[in-house]
Amino acid sequence: MIALPTALTIGQARQVLAGLESAIAQTAAPCIDAAALVTLDSAAIAVLLQCRRSARAAGKALVIANPPPKLVELARLYGVDGLLG
């Protein structure tokens, strides 16, 4: 499982995305664990959408596990709640 950090906002987005994409590339069945995520903004949604695109481009299905309520709320707000399964 690939763990998200406790914070994923615009300030951390590039660095987190780079690490996630690298981990996704090295994992046959990528699963991102969002349980630790406490501080987030819309950048978290953008990062996860890009991760899903990267996984799909590699022929993999991406799973987002343990999304915190705020992440679920933001995904619904932006109309991408399917991202979270």
Secondary structure by P-SEA (a helix, b strand, c coil): cccccccccccaaaaaaaaaaaaaaaccbbbbbccccccccaaaaaaaaaaaaaaaaacbbbbbccccaaaaaaaaaaccccccc
